[in-house]
Amino acid sequence: MSTLDIDTVQAFLLVAELQSFTRAAEALGATQAAVSMKLQRLESVVGKRLVERSPRAVALTADGAAFLPHARALIEA
């Protein structure tokens, strides 16, 4: 069983808020590839696709939008 990693949840929140893997990576001081890998790992842990990726945009899926308040609560705790 995998557990949630705080850094991974933080990356998800930044991607959701900034709607960009690149801007989230800049905010975290990481590469875009590293942020993408964190999101893939998080999606694997929760068993759901959280973001829709396209060359020009990033948007939350319905599951991502449902997970967002839980992610915020986890970070705030």
C-alpha positions in Angstrom: 0.0 0.0 0.0 1.3 3.4 -0.9 0.9 6.6 1.1 0.5 10.2 0.1 3.7 12.2 0.0 3.3 15.8 1.2 5.6 17.1 -1.5 3.5 15.3 -4.2 0.3 16.7 -2.8 1.9 20.2 -2.8 2.8 19.7 -6.5 -0.8 18.7 -7.3 -2.1 21.9 -5.6 0.3 24.1 -7.5 -0.5 22.5 -10.8 -4.2 22.9 -10.0 -3.9 26.5 -9.0 -1.4 27.6 -11.7 -2.9 25.4 -14.4 0.6 24.7 -15.6 3.2 22.1 -15.0 5.9 24.5 -16.0 4.8 27.3 -13.6 4.3 24.8 -10.8 7.8 23.5 -11.4 9.2 27.0 -11.3 7.4 27.7 -8.0 8.8 24.5 -6.5 12.3 25.0 -7.9 12.0 21.7 -9.8 11.8 20.6 -13.4 8.6 20.1 -15.3 9.4 16.5 -15.7 9.8 16.1 -11.9 6.4 17.7 -11.3 4.8 15.5 -14.0 6.3 12.4 -12.3 5.0 13.5 -8.9 1.5 13.9 -10.4 1.7 10.5 -12.1 2.7 8.9 -8.7 -0.1 10.7 -6.9 -2.6 9.5 -9.5 -1.3 5.9 -9.1 -1.7 6.1 -5.3 -5.3 7.5 -5.4 -6.2 5.3 -8.4 -7.7 8.1 -10.4 -6.7 10.5 -13.1 -6.6 13.9 -11.4 -5.6 16.2 -14.3 -6.2 16.3 -18.0 -3.0 17.1 -19.9 -2.8 18.7 -23.3 0.0 20.6 -25.0 -1.5 23.9 -24.2 -3.5 23.4 -21.0 -3.9 21.5 -17.8 -7.3 21.1 -16.2 -8.6 19.1 -13.3 -10.7 16.1 -14.0 -13.9 15.6 -11.9 -11.9 13.3 -9.6 -9.2 16.0 -9.4 -11.7 18.6 -8.4 -13.1 16.3 -5.8 -9.6 15.6 -4.4 -8.6 19.3 -4.3 -10.3 20.2 -1.0 -8.8 17.1 0.6 -5.4 18.0 -0.7 -5.7 21.5 0.7 -6.8 20.2 4.1 -3.8 17.8 4.2 -1.4 20.6 3.5 -3.0 22.9 6.0 -2.8 20.2 8.7 
